[in-house]
Amino acid sequence: MNHLKQLFIPFILLIQTINTSAQTAENTISKEALKIGDTFVPPSAIQQMRGTGKPLDLQKLAGKVVILDFFDTYCGTCIQSMPKLQKLQDKLKDKVQIISVTWQDKATLEKFFAGNSYLKENKVNLPVIYADVYLKQRFPHLSVPHVVFLYKGGVKAITSNKLVTEENILELYKKELIDLPLKDDFGKGDLIGRNKEETGPVKYGVWIAGYQNGAPFESLRIKKDSLTNMIKTSYYNASISSAVKFIWAKVSPSSYVPRPERLILKVKNPDQYQDVEAKGEVWSLEHALSYERIDKISRPDSLQARLVLNDLHSFLGIRSYKAMKKIPCLILQPCPARPRPNDTPANGMIYENSAVLAVMTDLGGKFPPVLDRVNSKEKIQIAPYETLAEFNAQLATYGIEAVLGEEEMEVLVIEETQ
């Protein structure tokens, strides 16, 4: 079980980091960084590819809304949004110029675009600025997609790619101003600081608020202030369901992946609890929560998290608990061992035991949640596969069979109490 926990925790952190974005290498704010309202001075020269083939002159685009869409080739969310951006460019070409921007080199991009059938099928051919340094220094960020709206020489918005819509482009074009949620990867929530301005120095208490503009998403964090010795517990811009998951992960850690199938919402409107339609910041503006708690007493994380959970239950009129429920799942069960197929590749991922295999299969998302009924301590080597039959052909070597079924599994329940 120790091997399982050691593997599982880093993967949960990885999921929380990737969630809709890819991380870049730079993590500091440059001195040249611009804010909304600042004047934008275009670079004297850029390296570009794709698009119409004509050289881009950002200075001559001042009469159009210019949208800089920072991306990486390994950012799935970035690539998924490109067809939408292309359609907007085609429809509003007299009013907007959308430009993809990346730090990556030309050879990497040529290989990527040549091999990406999704972008070819959707006829994506936006101009790309590559090997960029200048624009990243003016608009520093830790994650992509990262979007900047420019108009008539000024910075009008720094936001997320889901807010690149026809409505927002036309509003900026007509009014020359627009108010969009700020994406600031270096910002931080400060509910207490705001309260301090109104009521004076804060000693301790609990604050629950909505979306904090400019504060990046942050999961549950418990930190001691070295100057005051006070304990600050916080999270920012999270859905109710995500917040409850974070808290329960500290109250009572689980050895399985907290997949959506294992969250049961007994509520009138599920969309208030999680972003059902994947609207991103548009949804967060209305429904996201931010939380801060200041304590004088230092407690174990599990006990501190229990206090946070009680706060949420009390303020939101909900309760959450773990229960057993019969749900569709993939069951790993014993079977007679069979020789490994001759056509199976010799290389593959080695799993410490069947419990680790179950967790990693869960992370793959090809099948329903995985239930380990084998509890084997034997190391298991599995080469890449596409179907359940291919998976089972390899599992049989170890006397294991994966079957689809319904079994009772642990779930997290959130229900309204009023």
C-alpha positions in Angstrom: 0.0 0.0 0.0 2.9 2.4 0.6 3.9 2.0 -3.1 0.4 2.9 -4.0 0.3 6.1 -1.9 3.7 7.2 -3.2 2.5 6.9 -6.7 -1.0 8.1 -6.2 -0.3 11.5 -4.5 2.0 12.9 -7.2 -0.5 11.9 -9.9 -3.3 13.7 -8.1 -1.1 16.8 -7.9 -0.4 16.4 -11.6 -4.1 16.2 -12.4 -4.8 19.4 -10.5 -1.9 21.2 -12.3 -2.9 20.1 -15.8 -6.8 20.4 -15.5 -7.4 22.4 -18.8 -3.7 23.9 -19.1 -0.1 23.1 -19.7 2.7 24.5 -17.6 5.5 26.6 -19.1 9.1 26.8 -17.8 9.2 30.5 -16.7 7.8 31.3 -13.2 8.9 34.9 -12.6 7.3 38.3 -13.6 9.5 40.3 -16.0 10.2 44.0 -15.4 8.6 44.7 -18.8 5.2 43.1 -17.8 2.2 45.1 -18.9 -1.2 45.6 -17.1 -4.6 46.3 -18.4 -4.7 49.9 -19.6 -1.0 50.1 -20.4 0.2 51.1 -23.9 1.5 48.2 -26.0 4.6 48.8 -28.0 4.9 46.1 -30.7 8.2 44.3 -31.2 10.5 45.6 -33.9 10.7 42.1 -35.5 9.0 38.8 -35.1 9.4 35.3 -36.5 6.2 34.0 -38.0 4.7 31.2 -40.0 1.4 29.9 -41.4 -1.5 32.3 -41.9 -1.7 34.1 -45.3 2.0 34.2 -45.6 2.1 38.0 -45.5 4.4 39.6 -42.9 2.5 40.6 -39.7 2.9 44.2 -38.7 1.3 44.6 -35.2 1.7 48.4 -35.5 -0.6 48.5 -38.6 -3.2 46.3 -36.9 -4.1 49.0 -34.4 -7.5 49.5 -36.1 -8.5 45.9 -35.4 -8.9 44.0 -32.2 -5.7 41.9 -31.9 -5.9 38.7 -29.9 -2.7 37.0 -28.8 -3.4 33.4 -28.0 -0.3 32.0 -26.2 -0.1 28.2 -26.6 2.2 25.1 -26.5 1.9 22.1 -28.8 1.5 19.8 -25.8 -1.5 21.8 -24.4 -4.6 19.9 -25.3 -6.9 22.7 -24.3 -5.0 25.1 -26.6 -5.3 22.9 -29.6 -9.0 22.1 -29.0 -9.9 25.8 -29.1 -8.1 26.6 -32.3 -10.9 25.6 -34.7 -13.2 28.0 -32.8 -10.6 30.8 -33.1 -10.2 30.1 -36.8 -14.0 30.4 -37.3 -14.1 33.7 -35.5 -11.1 35.0 -37.6 -12.9 34.0 -40.8 -16.2 35.6 -39.8 -14.8 38.8 -38.3 -11.7 39.3 -40.4 -12.4 43.0 -40.9 -12.5 43.6 -37.2 -10.1 41.1 -35.6 -6.7 39.5 -36.0 -6.1 36.4 -33.9 -2.5 35.4 -33.6 -1.1 32.2 -32.0 2.1 32.8 -30.0 4.6 30.3 -28.6 8.1 30.1 -27.3 8.7 26.9 -29.3 11.0 26.7 -32.4 10.0 26.5 -36.0 11.1 22.9 -36.6 8.9 21.7 -33.7 5.9 23.6 -34.9 6.3 22.4 -38.5 6.4 18.8 -37.4 3.4 19.4 -35.1 1.1 21.1 -37.7 2.1 18.6 -40.4 1.1 15.7 -38.2 -2.1 17.1 -36.5 -5.1 15.7 -38.4 -7.5 17.5 -36.1 -6.3 20.9 -37.1 -6.1 19.9 -40.8 -9.7 18.7 -40.8 -10.8 22.0 -39.2 -8.7 24.0 -41.7 -6.9 25.9 -38.9 -4.3 28.2 -40.4 -3.9 31.1 -38.0 -0.7 33.1 -38.1 1.8 31.8 -35.6 4.6 33.8 -33.9 7.3 31.4 -32.8 10.4 31.5 -30.7 8.8 34.4 -28.9 10.5 36.1 -26.0 9.3 39.7 -26.3 5.6 39.1 -26.0 6.0 36.6 -23.1 8.0 39.2 -21.2 5.2 41.7 -21.7 2.5 39.2 -20.8 4.1 36.7 -18.4 2.2 33.6 -17.4 2.7 30.2 -15.9 0.0 28.3 -17.8 -1.5 28.2 -21.2 -3.9 29.0 -22.9 -3.3 32.6 -22.0 -5.0 35.3 -24.0 -4.4 39.0 -24.5 -6.9 41.5 -26.1 -5.2 44.5 -27.7 -6.9 47.4 -29.4 -5.8 50.8 -30.7 -2.4 50.5 -29.0 -3.6 49.5 -25.6 -3.9 46.4 -23.4 -7.7 45.8 -23.0 -7.9 42.4 -21.3 -5.7 39.5 -20.1 -7.9 36.5 -19.7 -8.7 32.9 -20.7 -9.3 31.5 -24.2 -13.0 30.7 -23.4 -13.7 34.4 -23.4 -12.6 34.8 -27.0 -16.1 35.1 -28.3 -17.9 37.0 -31.1 -19.8 39.0 -28.5 -16.7 40.1 -26.7 -14.8 40.9 -29.8 -17.6 43.1 -31.1 -18.1 44.8 -27.8 -14.5 45.8 -27.6 -14.4 46.9 -31.2 -17.5 49.2 -30.7 -16.9 50.5 -27.2 -13.0 50.4 -27.1 -13.3 49.0 -23.5 -14.3 45.6 -22.1 -14.4 44.2 -18.6 -13.3 40.5 -18.6 -12.0 38.3 -15.7 -8.3 38.8 -15.2 -6.0 35.8 -15.7 -3.0 36.5 -13.4 -1.0 33.4 -12.8 1.1 35.3 -10.2 -1.8 36.8 -8.3 -3.1 35.6 -5.0 -6.4 35.9 -3.1 -6.6 38.2 -0.2 -10.0 38.3 1.4 -8.5 39.2 4.8 -6.5 42.1 3.3 -9.8 43.6 1.9 -11.4 43.2 5.3 -8.5 44.9 7.0 -9.1 48.0 5.0 -12.7 48.2 6.3 -12.4 47.1 9.9 -8.8 47.3 10.8 -6.2 44.6 11.7 -7.6 41.0 11.6 -6.8 38.5 14.3 -8.8 35.5 13.4 -12.0 34.5 11.6 -13.5 32.9 8.6 -14.2 34.5 5.2 -16.1 32.9 2.3 -16.5 34.9 -0.9 -17.0 34.3 -4.6 -14.7 34.6 -7.6 -11.6 36.6 -6.9 -10.5 38.4 -10.0 -6.8 38.1 -10.7 -6.3 35.2 -8.3 -5.4 31.9 -9.9 -7.2 28.7 -9.0 -5.7 27.2 -5.8 -6.7 24.0 -4.0 -6.8 23.7 -0.2 -3.7 25.1 1.4 -2.7 25.2 5.1 0.2 27.5 5.9 1.7 29.1 9.0 2.7 32.7 8.9 6.2 33.0 10.2 5.7 36.6 11.4 2.4 36.3 13.2 2.5 32.5 13.9 -1.1 32.4 12.8 -2.4 29.5 10.7 -4.0 30.5 7.3 -6.2 28.0 5.5 -7.4 28.9 2.1 -8.5 28.0 -1.4 -9.5 30.3 -4.3 -11.8 30.2 -7.3 -12.9 26.6 -6.9 -16.2 25.0 -7.5 -18.1 23.7 -4.4 -17.6 20.1 -5.5 -13.9 20.6 -6.0 -13.5 22.3 -2.7 -15.3 19.5 -0.9 -13.0 17.0 -2.7 -9.9 18.9 -1.6 -11.0 19.0 2.0 -12.0 15.3 2.1 -8.6 14.4 0.7 -7.1 15.8 3.9 -9.8 14.7 6.3 -9.8 11.1 5.1 -7.3 10.3 2.3 -8.5 7.7 -0.3 -6.3 5.3 -2.2 -8.3 5.8 -5.5 -8.7 8.4 -8.2 -11.6 10.7 -7.3 -13.3 10.4 -10.7 -16.6 12.1 -11.6 -18.4 8.7 -11.4 -17.6 8.6 -7.7 -19.2 12.0 -6.9 -22.9 11.9 -6.1 -24.7 15.2 -6.1 -28.1 15.2 -4.3 -28.9 18.8 -5.2 -31.5 20.8 -7.0 -29.1 22.4 -9.5 -25.8 20.5 -10.1 -24.5 23.3 -12.3 -24.1 25.4 -9.1 -21.7 22.8 -7.7 -19.5 22.1 -10.7 -19.0 23.4 -14.2 -21.3 20.9 -16.0 -21.0 22.5 -19.4 -17.3 23.4 -19.2 -17.8 27.1 -19.5 -14.6 27.9 -17.6 -14.2 31.5 -16.3 -17.7 32.4 -17.4 -19.1 29.8 -15.0 -16.5 30.6 -12.3 -17.6 34.3 -12.2 -21.0 33.2 -11.0 -20.4 30.1 -9.0 -16.8 29.8 -7.8 -15.9 30.1 -4.2 -12.9 31.5 -2.3 -12.2 30.7 1.3 -9.8 31.9 4.1 -9.6 31.0 7.7 -7.2 32.4 10.3 -6.5 30.4 13.4 -4.3 30.9 16.4 -4.1 27.2 17.2 -2.0 24.8 15.0 -3.7 21.5 14.4 -3.0 18.4 12.4 -4.1 18.9 8.7 -6.9 16.3 9.0 -8.4 18.1 12.0 -7.9 21.6 10.4 -9.6 20.3 7.2 -12.5 19.0 9.3 -13.1 22.5 10.6 -13.0 23.9 7.0 -15.6 21.2 6.0 -17.8 22.2 8.9 -17.6 25.9 7.8 -18.7 24.9 4.3 -21.5 22.7 5.5 -22.8 25.5 7.8 -22.5 28.4 5.4 -23.8 26.6 2.3 -26.5 24.5 3.9 -25.0 21.2 2.7 -23.5 18.1 4.1 -21.0 15.7 2.5 -20.0 12.2 3.5 -18.5 9.0 2.1 -20.8 6.1 1.3 -20.9 2.8 -0.6 -22.9 2.7 -3.8 -23.3 0.2 -6.6 -21.8 1.8 -9.8 -20.5 0.6 -13.2 -16.9 -0.4 -12.8 -14.0 -2.5 -14.2 -13.3 -5.4 -11.9 -9.9 -6.9 -11.7 -10.5 -10.5 -10.7 -8.5 -13.8 -10.6 -8.5 -16.2 -13.5 -6.4 -19.1 -14.8 -3.0 -17.9 -15.9 -2.3 -18.1 -19.7 0.9 -17.6 -21.7 1.7 -14.1 -22.9 0.6 -13.5 -26.5 3.6 -13.7 -28.9 2.6 -10.4 -30.6 2.7 -8.4 -27.4 5.5 -5.8 -27.4 8.3 -6.8 -25.0 8.5 -3.4 -23.4 5.8 -1.8 -21.2 4.9 -0.1 -18.0 5.9 -2.1 -14.8 3.4 -1.7 -11.9 4.5 -2.6 -8.4 1.3 -4.6 -7.7 -2.3 -4.9 -8.8 -3.4 -1.9 -6.6 -1.0 0.4 -8.4 -2.2 -1.1 -11.7 -5.8 -0.3 -10.7 -5.0 3.4 -9.9 -3.0 3.9 -13.1 -5.8 2.3 -15.2 -8.2 4.7 -13.5 -6.0 7.6 -14.5 -6.1 6.5 -18.1 -9.8 7.0 -18.2 -10.5 4.3 -20.9 -12.7 2.3 -18.6 -15.1 2.9 -15.7 -13.6 3.2 -12.2 -11.4 0.2 -11.4 -12.0 -2.2 -8.5 -9.1 -4.5 -7.5 -10.3 -7.9 -6.4 -7.0 -9.6 -6.9 -4.7 -7.8 -4.4 -1.7 -9.3 -6.0 1.8 -8.3 -4.8 3.4 -9.4 -8.0 4.9 -6.9 -10.3 2.9 -6.5 -13.5 4.2 -5.4 -16.9 1.6 -4.1 -19.4 2.4 -2.8 -22.9 0.2 -0.1 -24.5 -3.2 -1.3 -25.5 -6.4 0.1 -27.1 -9.2 -2.4 -26.2 -10.3 -4.3 -23.2 -9.5 -7.6 -25.1 -5.9 -6.4 -25.6 -5.6 -5.5 -22.0 -7.0 -8.8 -20.8 -4.6 -10.8 -23.1 -1.7 -9.3 -21.1 -3.4 -9.5 -17.7 -4.0 -13.3 -18.2 -0.2 -13.9 -17.9 -0.6 -12.9 -14.2 -3.8 -14.7 -13.6 -5.9 -11.6 -13.8 -9.0 -10.8 -15.8 -10.7 -7.4 -16.2 -14.5 -7.5 -16.5 -17.1 -4.8 -16.8 -19.8 -5.0 -14.1 -21.5 -3.2 -11.2 -20.2 -3.3 -7.7 -20.4 -1.3 -4.5 -17.6 1.3 -4.4 -16.9 4.2 -2.2 -18.3 7.5 -3.3 -18.4 11.0 -2.1 -21.9 12.4 -1.6 -22.9 16.1 -1.4 -26.5 16.9 -0.5 -28.4 19.9 0.3 -29.9 20.1 3.8 -32.4 22.9 3.1 
